Structures are given as structure tokens and as C-alpha cells.
Amino acid sequence: RDHRDLHSYTTRRSSDLVLMFILQRPKLRPVGASLPAAAAALFALYAATIVIAYLQGAIDLDSIRGPLASSNLASFQGFTIEFLINPFKTILPAILLYLGVRTKKDLWMVLAALGVMALLLAFVVLRNLPLGTLFDQAAYMSRRHRIQNQTGLHANDVALIMVQACWAAALFLRLRRPLLFKASIAALVAIFLLALGLCQSRAGFLAFVVTGLVFGIATWRKQIGRAHV
């Protein structure tokens, strides 16, 4: 599918989300609902990083047009969509979910929907990238484009989703639940890990390690705090 078509599709879907948000706004959290300070700081840092990086690239777009000449990114419009609009679209669902989820039932429904979406993406990876591609780079490169053709997401993007899904599922193993529940969660973690490995994304592997370190430090600090109580 043409690169421009992918962007137009995702842009329309994001527009639909914003429209639904506006129509449902009276039923959501009050405008003054407080956002955790850490979340607000991370959002501000993310937004500042994206805007600064975009402005640097846009000012000197002529110097980077060479490597991008064969893609839609060489135009100012394509560059803006890819490096300014799309990065903000990735956090738009998180903002809408924060404002819209008000009960535990809503939360569990959202978590279930996100889990199913990640699982479907993992199945797409497993179907198109057999285990043999882990040891055959030529076969991997010849099949990798199928993921983007079928999902509209680059393999690196799918890998990052697998990282989030894997660690989110792993957190459920800490809950006091029946053995069957934990076995099911462990199976999901294994599927997400396998899909992550098959994507062979260095960005995904790095994100996996960094996310694990963040969760580990957070857990350690929580346990230290309990020990001092």
C-alpha cells in the first residue's frame, strides 16, 4: 500500500477519535481533573522533544531530502505528518483513555481490548515470520514488509507494542490469582516475547531492557518504602 495512503487512513481514524471525544466530553472526567505530576512532566518532555526535533529537521529539510528522495517524506507535508503529527497521535489514545475511564469495569474493558489488539498483532508477526527467520537474515528481510502491508505498522513499531504488552502482562503475574490465570498470563508473555524476537528490532530490544529497569527500580523503591514503615 502507498505510504501516503497509510497516513491518510490513520489520520482519518484519529479524526474519528477526536470527534467521538468531543461528543462524549460531558460524560468524561471534569476539565479540572488532576493529572499526576509525573505523567504531566513526561508528557511535556515528550512534546518538547518532538517539537524541537521536528523544527530542526524542517529548517534544514533540504539537507536530508537525499536519503528520503524515494519516499513521501521528502515533501514538507509528508515530513510534517511523519515527524510531528504521527508522534502526537501515539499518545492521543492515552489521553482519551485517561479522561474516559471512570470505573474499574471501564478499566478492565480497556485492558482487555488492548490485550486482544496486542495478541492479534503478535499472531500477524508469528504468521509472517517463521522461527527460521531468526537464523536466516535474507528470509527475514524478504518477509518483514508483510507486517507493514497487513497492519500499517513498521516492524519496529510492532516490536515496541510487544514490549509494552509483554511487561504489562508480566505485571499481572504479581496478582494473587488462581494458578490457571497465572498460567494463561505466562503464555501471553511468552507469545509477546517470541513476537518481539522475531521482529528483530534493536529499538524494541533496547525498550524492553529500559522498561524492565524502570519497573525493577519502581518495585525496589516500593519495597524499601514498606520496609521503613
Accessible surface in RSA format (square Angstrom, percent):
REM  Atomic radii and reference values for relative SASA: ProtOr
REM  Chains: A
REM  Algorithm: Lee & Richards
REM  Probe-radius: 1.40
REM  Slices: 20
REM RES _ NUM      All-atoms   Total-Side   Main-Chain    Non-polar    All polar
REM                ABS   REL    ABS   REL    ABS   REL    ABS   REL    ABS   REL
RES ARG A   1   172.16  72.3 106.10  54.1  66.07 157.3  39.83  54.4 132.33  80.2
RES ASP A   2    84.48  59.2  69.05  68.7  15.43  36.5  30.00  70.6  54.47  54.3
RES HIS A   3    58.02  31.7  52.44  36.5   5.58  14.3  45.57  47.0  12.45  14.5
RES ARG A   4   150.48  63.2 150.14  76.5   0.34   0.8  52.26  71.4  98.23  59.5
RES ASP A   5    72.77  51.0  70.81  70.5   1.97   4.7  13.06  30.7  59.71  59.6
RES LEU A   6    17.35   9.7  17.25  12.3   0.10   0.3  17.35  12.2   0.00   0.0
RES HIS A   7    15.22   8.3  15.00  10.4   0.22   0.6  12.50  12.9   2.73   3.2
RES SER A   8    46.19  39.0  38.17  50.9   8.02  18.5  37.83  80.6   8.36  11.7
RES TYR A   9    98.64  46.1  98.64  56.1   0.00   0.0  60.58  45.5  38.06  46.9
RES THR A  10    49.35  35.1  47.61  48.3   1.74   4.2  47.11  63.3   2.24   3.4
RES THR A  11    52.20  37.1  52.10  52.8   0.10   0.2  48.80  65.5   3.40   5.1
RES ARG A  12   124.66  52.3 122.14  62.3   2.51   6.0  62.69  85.7  61.97  37.6
RES ARG A  13    97.31  40.9  95.45  48.7   1.86   4.4  51.26  70.1  46.05  27.9
RES SER A  14    19.80  16.7  19.39  25.9   0.41   0.9   8.52  18.1  11.29  15.8
RES SER A  15    61.39  51.9  51.09  68.2  10.30  23.7  34.96  74.5  26.43  37.0
RES ASP A  16    60.63  42.5  59.25  59.0   1.38   3.3  21.49  50.6  39.14  39.0
RES LEU A  17    71.36  39.7  70.20  50.2   1.16   2.9  70.20  49.3   1.16   3.1
RES VAL A  18    58.47  38.5  58.47  52.9   0.01   0.0  58.47  50.8   0.00   0.0
RES LEU A  19   101.37  56.5  99.75  71.4   1.62   4.1 101.09  71.0   0.28   0.7
RES MET A  20   116.75  60.5 115.21  76.2   1.54   3.7  94.84  80.6  21.91  29.0
RES PHE A  21    47.76  23.9  41.53  25.7   6.24  16.2  47.32  28.7   0.45   1.3
RES ILE A  22   106.20  60.4  96.81  72.1   9.39  22.6  98.03  70.6   8.17  22.2
RES LEU A  23   122.35  68.1  99.16  70.9  23.19  58.3 102.21  71.8  20.14  54.2
RES GLN A  24    77.85  43.5  77.77  56.8   0.07   0.2  25.34  53.9  52.51  39.8
RES ARG A  25    55.11  23.1  53.14  27.1   1.98   4.7  33.79  46.2  21.32  12.9
RES PRO A  26   119.62  87.2  80.06  73.0  39.56 143.8  92.76  76.6  26.86 166.9
RES LYS A  27   141.04  68.8 129.73  79.6  11.31  26.9  90.30  81.3  50.73  54.0
RES LEU A  28    29.15  16.2  22.38  16.0   6.78  17.0  22.38  15.7   6.78  18.2
RES ARG A  29    73.51  30.9  73.07  37.2   0.44   1.0   4.84   6.6  68.67  41.6
RES PRO A  30    91.75  66.9  80.05  73.0  11.70  42.5  91.54  75.6   0.22   1.3
RES VAL A  31   136.10  89.6 111.35 100.8  24.74  59.6 112.01  97.3  24.09  65.3
RES GLY A  32    72.48  89.4   0.00   N/A  72.48  89.4  42.67 117.1  29.81  66.8
RES ALA A  33    33.80  31.1   8.45  13.0  25.35  57.7  18.67  26.3  15.13  40.1
RES SER A  34    96.48  81.5  77.95 104.0  18.53  42.7  49.47 105.3  47.01  65.9
RES LEU A  35    80.54  44.9  60.59  43.4  19.94  50.1  60.70  42.6  19.83  53.4
RES PRO A  36    79.32  57.8  66.18  60.3  13.14  47.8  79.01  65.2   0.31   1.9
RES ALA A  37    87.78  80.7  69.68 107.5  18.10  41.2  76.06 107.1  11.72  31.0
RES ALA A  38    72.82  67.0  60.78  93.8  12.03  27.4  69.09  97.3   3.72   9.9
RES ALA A  39    41.03  37.7  32.62  50.3   8.41  19.1  36.52  51.4   4.51  11.9
RES ALA A  40    39.52  36.3  35.25  54.4   4.27   9.7  36.20  51.0   3.32   8.8
RES ALA A  41    62.47  57.4  49.48  76.4  12.99  29.6  57.90  81.5   4.58  12.1
RES LEU A  42   121.53  67.7 118.01  84.4   3.52   8.8 118.54  83.2   3.00   8.1
RES PHE A  43    86.73  43.4  80.82  50.1   5.92  15.4  86.10  52.2   0.64   1.8
RES ALA A  44    59.09  54.3  50.89  78.5   8.20  18.7  55.71  78.4   3.38   9.0
RES LEU A  45   116.48  64.9 111.94  80.1   4.54  11.4 115.97  81.4   0.51   1.4
RES TYR A  46    73.22  34.2  68.12  38.8   5.10  13.3  64.37  48.4   8.85  10.9
RES ALA A  47    20.33  18.7  20.17  31.1   0.16   0.4  20.33  28.6   0.00   0.0
RES ALA A  48    46.60  42.8  38.31  59.1   8.29  18.9  46.14  65.0   0.46   1.2
RES THR A  49    75.91  54.0  70.34  71.3   5.57  13.3  61.04  82.0  14.87  22.5
RES ILE A  50    29.69  16.9  29.03  21.6   0.66   1.6  29.37  21.1   0.33   0.9
RES VAL A  51    58.52  38.5  58.52  53.0   0.00   0.0  58.52  50.9   0.00   0.0
RES ILE A  52    98.59  56.1  97.70  72.8   0.90   2.2  98.50  70.9   0.10   0.3
RES ALA A  53    57.55  52.9  46.58  71.9  10.97  25.0  48.84  68.8   8.71  23.1
RES TYR A  54    19.97   9.3  17.83  10.1   2.14   5.6  13.32  10.0   6.66   8.2
RES LEU A  55    88.48  49.3  88.48  63.3   0.00   0.0  88.48  62.1   0.00   0.0
RES GLN A  56   122.41  68.5 111.86  81.7  10.55  25.1  39.45  84.0  82.96  62.9
RES GLY A  57    16.01  19.7   0.00   N/A  16.01  19.7  15.38  42.2   0.63   1.4
RES ALA A  58    23.72  21.8   9.36  14.4  14.35  32.7   9.63  13.6  14.09  37.3
RES ILE A  59   150.08  85.4 116.01  86.4  34.06  82.1 123.29  88.8  26.79  72.7
RES ASP A  60    79.84  55.9  78.11  77.7   1.72   4.1  23.12  54.4  56.72  56.6
RES LEU A  61     9.98   5.6   8.84   6.3   1.14   2.9   8.84   6.2   1.14   3.1
RES ASP A  62   111.45  78.1  93.32  92.9  18.13  42.9  35.47  83.5  75.98  75.8
RES SER A  63    72.92  61.6  37.01  49.4  35.91  82.7  44.32  94.4  28.60  40.1
RES ILE A  64    62.09  35.3  61.40  45.7   0.69   1.7  61.97  44.6   0.12   0.3
RES ARG A  65    86.36  36.3  85.83  43.8   0.53   1.3  37.53  51.3  48.83  29.6
RES GLY A  66    56.23  69.3   0.00   N/A  56.23  69.3  38.70 106.2  17.52  39.2
RES PRO A  67   114.26  83.3  76.57  69.8  37.69 137.0  89.59  74.0  24.68 153.4
RES LEU A  68    37.72  21.0  36.81  26.3   0.92   2.3  37.72  26.5   0.00   0.0
RES ALA A  69    74.05  68.1  48.04  74.1  26.01  59.2  50.30  70.8  23.76  62.9
RES SER A  70   117.45  99.3  73.55  98.2  43.90 101.1  57.46 122.4  60.00  84.1
RES SER A  71    45.48  38.4  29.19  39.0  16.29  37.5  37.79  80.5   7.69  10.8
RES ASN A  72    29.07  20.0  16.67  16.1  12.40  29.8  14.50  34.9  14.56  14.1
RES LEU A  73    23.83  13.3  23.83  17.0   0.00   0.0  23.83  16.7   0.00   0.0
RES ALA A  74    18.59  17.1  17.61  27.2   0.98   2.2  18.14  25.5   0.45   1.2
RES SER A  75    49.16  41.5  41.02  54.7   8.14  18.7  45.71  97.3   3.45   4.8
RES PHE A  76   114.18  57.1 110.90  68.7   3.28   8.5 110.90  67.2   3.28   9.4
RES GLN A  77   130.90  73.2 124.18  90.8   6.71  16.0  40.75  86.7  90.15  68.4
RES GLY A  78     0.23   0.3   0.00   N/A   0.23   0.3   0.04   0.1   0.19   0.4
RES PHE A  79     9.59   4.8   9.59   5.9   0.00   0.0   9.59   5.8   0.00   0.0
RES THR A  80    24.14  17.2  24.14  24.5   0.00   0.0  24.14  32.4   0.00   0.0
RES ILE A  81    30.60  17.4  30.60  22.8   0.00   0.0  30.60  22.0   0.00   0.0
RES GLU A  82    50.21  28.8  45.74  34.6   4.46  10.6   1.56   3.0  48.65  39.7
RES PHE A  83    81.16  40.6  76.67  47.5   4.48  11.7  77.20  46.8   3.96  11.3
RES LEU A  84    43.10  24.0  43.10  30.8   0.00   0.0  43.10  30.3   0.00   0.0
RES ILE A  85    73.56  41.9  69.72  51.9   3.84   9.3  73.19  52.7   0.37   1.0
RES ASN A  86    26.72  18.4  25.59  24.7   1.14   2.7  16.71  40.2  10.02   9.7
RES PRO A  87    22.27  16.2  17.80  16.2   4.48  16.3  22.15  18.3   0.13   0.8
RES PHE A  88    60.20  30.1  56.88  35.2   3.31   8.6  57.11  34.6   3.09   8.8
RES LYS A  89    33.84  16.5  26.17  16.1   7.68  18.3  27.23  24.5   6.61   7.0
RES THR A  90    96.23  68.4  67.85  68.8  28.38  67.6  72.81  97.8  23.42  35.4
RES ILE A  91    35.84  20.4  35.35  26.3   0.49   1.2  35.84  25.8   0.00   0.0
RES LEU A  92    37.38  20.8  36.54  26.1   0.85   2.1  37.38  26.3   0.00   0.0
RES PRO A  93    54.83  40.0  52.95  48.3   1.87   6.8  54.83  45.3   0.00   0.0
RES ALA A  94    59.78  55.0  49.50  76.4  10.28  23.4  54.08  76.2   5.70  15.1
RES ILE A  95    68.83  39.2  65.75  49.0   3.08   7.4  68.83  49.6   0.00   0.0
RES LEU A  96    27.21  15.2  21.93  15.7   5.27  13.3  22.28  15.6   4.92  13.3
RES LEU A  97    62.56  34.8  61.06  43.7   1.49   3.8  62.14  43.6   0.42   1.1
RES TYR A  98    63.46  29.6  54.43  31.0   9.02  23.5  58.90  44.3   4.55   5.6
RES LEU A  99    29.43  16.4  29.43  21.1   0.00   0.0  29.43  20.7   0.00   0.0
RES GLY A 100    23.97  29.6   0.00   N/A  23.97  29.6  11.81  32.4  12.16  27.2
RES VAL A 101    23.29  15.3  22.52  20.4   0.77   1.9  22.89  19.9   0.40   1.1
RES ARG A 102   138.53  58.2 104.29  53.2  34.24  81.5  30.19  41.3 108.34  65.7
RES THR A 103    76.36  54.3  65.64  66.5  10.72  25.5  71.88  96.5   4.49   6.8
RES LYS A 104   167.34  81.6 161.00  98.8   6.35  15.1 104.86  94.4  62.48  66.6
RES LYS A 105   152.76  74.5 143.25  87.9   9.52  22.7  91.79  82.6  60.97  64.9
RES ASP A 106    48.51  34.0  46.50  46.3   2.01   4.7   9.92  23.3  38.59  38.5
RES LEU A 107    81.96  45.6  81.96  58.6   0.00   0.0  81.96  57.6   0.00   0.0
RES TRP A 108   118.52  47.6 115.99  56.1   2.53   5.9  97.92  52.2  20.60  33.4
RES MET A 109   116.83  60.5 107.36  71.1   9.46  22.5 104.90  89.2  11.93  15.8
RES VAL A 110    28.12  18.5  26.09  23.6   2.03   4.9  28.12  24.4   0.00   0.0
RES LEU A 111    65.29  36.4  57.06  40.8   8.23  20.7  57.41  40.3   7.88  21.2
RES ALA A 112    60.96  56.1  47.78  73.7  13.18  30.0  59.70  84.1   1.26   3.3
RES ALA A 113    63.52  58.4  49.51  76.4  14.01  31.9  58.06  81.8   5.46  14.5
RES LEU A 114    79.66  44.4  77.43  55.4   2.22   5.6  77.81  54.6   1.85   5.0
RES GLY A 115    33.58  41.4   0.00   N/A  33.58  41.4  31.10  85.3   2.49   5.6
RES VAL A 116    85.91  56.5  84.56  76.5   1.35   3.2  85.23  74.1   0.68   1.8
RES MET A 117    90.92  47.1  88.07  58.3   2.85   6.8  54.14  46.0  36.78  48.7
RES ALA A 118     3.83   3.5   3.83   5.9   0.00   0.0   3.83   5.4   0.00   0.0
RES LEU A 119    41.81  23.3  41.81  29.9   0.00   0.0  41.81  29.4   0.00   0.0
RES LEU A 120   106.59  59.4 105.53  75.5   1.06   2.7 105.65  74.2   0.94   2.5
RES LEU A 121    19.65  10.9  19.20  13.7   0.45   1.1  19.26  13.5   0.40   1.1
RES ALA A 122     0.00   0.0   0.00   0.0   0.00   0.0   0.00   0.0   0.00   0.0
RES PHE A 123    95.18  47.6  91.74  56.8   3.45   9.0  92.23  55.9   2.95   8.4
RES VAL A 124    26.69  17.6  25.62  23.2   1.07   2.6  26.53  23.1   0.16   0.4
RES VAL A 125     0.16   0.1   0.16   0.1   0.00   0.0   0.16   0.1   0.00   0.0
RES LEU A 126    51.25  28.5  36.34  26.0  14.91  37.5  36.60  25.7  14.65  39.4
RES ARG A 127   163.20  68.5 135.62  69.1  27.58  65.7  74.05 101.2  89.15  54.0
RES ASN A 128     6.21   4.3   6.04   5.8   0.18   0.4   0.18   0.4   6.04   5.8
RES LEU A 129     0.15   0.1   0.00   0.0   0.15   0.4   0.00   0.0   0.15   0.4
RES PRO A 130    56.87  41.4  50.21  45.8   6.65  24.2  56.87  46.9   0.00   0.0
RES LEU A 131   106.45  59.3 101.68  72.7   4.77  12.0 101.81  71.5   4.65  12.5
RES GLY A 132    44.86  55.3   0.00   N/A  44.86  55.3  37.46 102.8   7.41  16.6
RES THR A 133     3.87   2.8   3.11   3.2   0.76   1.8   3.11   4.2   0.76   1.1
RES LEU A 134    69.52  38.7  44.10  31.5  25.42  63.9  44.10  31.0  25.42  68.4
RES PHE A 135   178.90  89.5 140.18  86.8  38.72 100.8 148.90  90.3  30.00  85.9
RES ASP A 136    69.03  48.4  64.93  64.6   4.10   9.7  20.14  47.4  48.89  48.8
RES GLN A 137   106.46  59.5  99.38  72.6   7.08  16.8  57.50 122.4  48.96  37.1
RES ALA A 138    77.84  71.6  61.31  94.6  16.53  37.6  70.15  98.8   7.69  20.4
RES ALA A 139    29.86  27.5  23.96  37.0   5.90  13.4  29.20  41.1   0.66   1.8
RES TYR A 140     2.82   1.3   2.82   1.6   0.00   0.0   2.82   2.1   0.00   0.0
RES MET A 141   106.97  55.4  92.26  61.1  14.71  35.0  87.09  74.0  19.88  26.3
RES SER A 142    66.83  56.5  50.13  66.9  16.70  38.5  50.51 107.6  16.32  22.9
RES ARG A 143    68.94  28.9  68.94  35.1   0.00   0.0   1.87   2.6  67.07  40.6
RES ARG A 144    47.21  19.8  45.62  23.3   1.59   3.8  13.98  19.1  33.23  20.1
RES HIS A 145   101.42  55.4  93.27  64.8   8.16  20.9  72.00  74.2  29.42  34.2
RES ARG A 146    94.56  39.7  94.01  47.9   0.56   1.3  16.58  22.7  77.99  47.3
RES ILE A 147     0.32   0.2   0.32   0.2   0.00   0.0   0.32   0.2   0.00   0.0
RES GLN A 148    51.19  28.6  51.14  37.4   0.06   0.1   9.37  20.0  41.82  31.7
RES ASN A 149    79.40  54.8  58.76  56.8  20.64  49.7  19.38  46.7  60.02  58.0
RES GLN A 150    90.34  50.5  52.19  38.1  38.15  90.8  33.44  71.2  56.90  43.2
RES THR A 151    40.57  28.9   6.79   6.9  33.78  80.5  15.94  21.4  24.63  37.2
RES GLY A 152    24.41  30.1   0.00   N/A  24.41  30.1   7.52  20.6  16.89  37.8
RES LEU A 153    58.40  32.5  57.66  41.3   0.74   1.9  58.40  41.0   0.00   0.0
RES HIS A 154    74.35  40.6  72.16  50.2   2.19   5.6  43.80  45.1  30.55  35.5
RES ALA A 155     1.88   1.7   0.00   0.0   1.88   4.3   0.00   0.0   1.88   5.0
RES ASN A 156    53.21  36.7  53.21  51.4   0.00   0.0  11.36  27.3  41.85  40.5
RES ASP A 157    63.33  44.4  61.39  61.1   1.94   4.6  11.59  27.3  51.75  51.6
RES VAL A 158     0.33   0.2   0.33   0.3   0.00   0.0   0.33   0.3   0.00   0.0
RES ALA A 159     0.00   0.0   0.00   0.0   0.00   0.0   0.00   0.0   0.00   0.0
RES LEU A 160    63.48  35.4  62.85  45.0   0.63   1.6  62.85  44.1   0.63   1.7
RES ILE A 161    38.38  21.8  38.19  28.5   0.19   0.5  38.19  27.5   0.19   0.5
RES MET A 162     0.00   0.0   0.00   0.0   0.00   0.0   0.00   0.0   0.00   0.0
RES VAL A 163     2.79   1.8   2.79   2.5   0.00   0.0   2.79   2.4   0.00   0.0
RES GLN A 164   120.09  67.2 112.51  82.2   7.57  18.0  45.29  96.4  74.79  56.7
RES ALA A 165    14.90  13.7   5.23   8.1   9.67  22.0  13.28  18.7   1.62   4.3
RES CYS A 166     4.27   3.2   4.27   4.8   0.00   0.0   0.00   0.0   4.27   4.6
RES TRP A 167    59.09  23.7  59.09  28.6   0.00   0.0  59.09  31.5   0.00   0.0
RES ALA A 168    47.77  43.9  44.69  69.0   3.09   7.0  46.52  65.5   1.25   3.3
RES ALA A 169     9.43   8.7   5.57   8.6   3.86   8.8   8.78  12.4   0.65   1.7
RES ALA A 170    24.34  22.4  19.27  29.7   5.07  11.5  19.52  27.5   4.82  12.8
RES LEU A 171    75.17  41.9  69.79  49.9   5.38  13.5  70.27  49.3   4.90  13.2
RES PHE A 172    44.35  22.2  42.99  26.6   1.36   3.5  44.32  26.9   0.03   0.1
RES LEU A 173    61.31  34.1  52.69  37.7   8.62  21.7  52.86  37.1   8.45  22.7
RES ARG A 174   147.35  61.9 115.47  58.9  31.88  75.9  46.72  63.8 100.64  61.0
RES LEU A 175    63.25  35.2  61.26  43.8   1.99   5.0  63.13  44.3   0.11   0.3
RES ARG A 176   228.14  95.8 206.54 105.3  21.60  51.4  82.05 112.1 146.09  88.5
RES ARG A 177   111.81  46.9  94.59  48.2  17.22  41.0  19.65  26.9  92.16  55.9
RES PRO A 178    92.34  67.3  80.16  73.1  12.18  44.3  91.94  75.9   0.40   2.5
RES LEU A 179   150.26  83.7 140.34 100.4   9.93  25.0 142.33 100.0   7.94  21.4
RES LEU A 180   142.64  79.4 136.98  98.0   5.65  14.2 139.91  98.3   2.73   7.3
RES PHE A 181    64.09  32.1  57.94  35.9   6.15  16.0  63.08  38.2   1.01   2.9
RES LYS A 182    68.21  33.3  67.20  41.2   1.01   2.4  26.10  23.5  42.11  44.9
RES ALA A 183    53.82  49.5  40.39  62.3  13.44  30.6  47.80  67.3   6.02  16.0
RES SER A 184    56.91  48.1  48.21  64.3   8.70  20.0  33.92  72.2  22.99  32.2
RES ILE A 185    18.77  10.7  18.77  14.0   0.00   0.0  18.77  13.5   0.00   0.0
RES ALA A 186    47.67  43.8  41.33  63.8   6.34  14.4  42.70  60.1   4.98  13.2
RES ALA A 187    53.79  49.5  45.02  69.5   8.77  19.9  52.80  74.4   0.99   2.6
RES LEU A 188    52.55  29.3  52.55  37.6   0.00   0.0  52.55  36.9   0.00   0.0
RES VAL A 189    21.67  14.3  21.67  19.6   0.00   0.0  21.67  18.8   0.00   0.0
RES ALA A 190    58.76  54.0  50.21  77.5   8.56  19.5  54.40  76.6   4.36  11.5
RES ILE A 191    45.30  25.8  43.88  32.7   1.42   3.4  45.21  32.6   0.09   0.2
RES PHE A 192     5.37   2.7   5.37   3.3   0.00   0.0   5.37   3.3   0.00   0.0
RES LEU A 193    74.25  41.4  67.42  48.2   6.84  17.2  67.60  47.5   6.66  17.9
RES LEU A 194    70.59  39.3  64.08  45.8   6.51  16.4  70.00  49.2   0.59   1.6
RES ALA A 195     0.00   0.0   0.00   0.0   0.00   0.0   0.00   0.0   0.00   0.0
RES LEU A 196     5.88   3.3   5.88   4.2   0.00   0.0   5.88   4.1   0.00   0.0
RES GLY A 197    20.93  25.8   0.00   N/A  20.93  25.8  19.80  54.3   1.13   2.5
RES LEU A 198     1.53   0.9   1.50   1.1   0.04   0.1   1.50   1.0   0.04   0.1
RES CYS A 199     0.00   0.0   0.00   0.0   0.00   0.0   0.00   0.0   0.00   0.0
RES GLN A 200    46.23  25.9  29.48  21.5  16.75  39.9  15.49  33.0  30.74  23.3
RES SER A 201     1.45   1.2   0.06   0.1   1.39   3.2   1.39   3.0   0.06   0.1
RES ARG A 202   214.31  90.0 204.29 104.1  10.02  23.9  80.48 110.0 133.83  81.1
RES ALA A 203    53.21  48.9  41.40  63.9  11.82  26.9  47.40  66.7   5.82  15.4
RES GLY A 204     0.00   0.0   0.00   N/A   0.00   0.0   0.00   0.0   0.00   0.0
RES PHE A 205    87.50  43.8  86.01  53.3   1.49   3.9  87.15  52.8   0.35   1.0
RES LEU A 206   118.49  66.0 114.06  81.6   4.43  11.1 117.86  82.8   0.63   1.7
RES ALA A 207    27.04  24.9  20.31  31.3   6.74  15.3  26.72  37.6   0.33   0.9
RES PHE A 208    52.59  26.3  52.57  32.6   0.02   0.0  52.57  31.9   0.02   0.1
RES VAL A 209    84.76  55.8  78.73  71.3   6.03  14.5  83.59  72.6   1.16   3.2
RES VAL A 210    73.45  48.3  73.45  66.5   0.00   0.0  73.45  63.8   0.00   0.0
RES THR A 211    37.71  26.8  34.94  35.4   2.77   6.6  20.76  27.9  16.95  25.6
RES GLY A 212    15.78  19.5   0.00   N/A  15.78  19.5   7.94  21.8   7.85  17.6
RES LEU A 213   110.66  61.6 107.67  77.0   3.00   7.5 109.59  77.0   1.07   2.9
RES VAL A 214    87.21  57.4  84.86  76.8   2.36   5.7  86.29  75.0   0.92   2.5
RES PHE A 215    63.66  31.9  63.08  39.1   0.58   1.5  63.35  38.4   0.31   0.9
RES GLY A 216    39.32  48.5   0.00   N/A  39.32  48.5  34.13  93.6   5.20  11.6
RES ILE A 217   101.18  57.6  99.18  73.9   1.99   4.8 100.59  72.4   0.58   1.6
RES ALA A 218    55.86  51.4  44.23  68.3  11.63  26.4  50.37  70.9   5.49  14.5
RES THR A 219    37.22  26.5  33.59  34.1   3.63   8.6  20.33  27.3  16.89  25.5
RES TRP A 220   152.74  61.3 150.66  72.9   2.08   4.9 132.73  70.8  20.01  32.5
RES ARG A 221   165.47  69.5 155.64  79.3   9.83  23.4  33.94  46.4 131.54  79.7
RES LYS A 222   122.35  59.7 110.69  67.9  11.66  27.8  70.00  63.0  52.35  55.8
RES GLN A 223    99.28  55.5  93.19  68.1   6.09  14.5  28.25  60.1  71.04  53.9
RES ILE A 224    71.13  40.5  71.06  52.9   0.07   0.2  71.13  51.2   0.00   0.0
RES GLY A 225    35.50  43.8   0.00   N/A  35.50  43.8  33.23  91.2   2.27   5.1
RES ARG A 226   157.23  66.0 143.36  73.1  13.87  33.0  55.23  75.5 102.00  61.8
RES ALA A 227    83.12  76.4  42.55  65.7  40.57  92.3  55.17  77.7  27.95  74.0
RES HIS A 228   155.20  84.8 119.46  83.0  35.74  91.4  83.33  85.9  71.87  83.6
RES VAL A 229   162.00 106.6 104.54  94.6  57.46 138.5 131.57 114.3  30.43  82.5
END  Absolute sums over single chains surface
CHAIN  1 A    15158.8      13072.4       2086.4      10862.1       4296.6
END  Absolute sums over all chains
TOTAL         15158.8      13072.4       2086.4      10862.1       4296.6
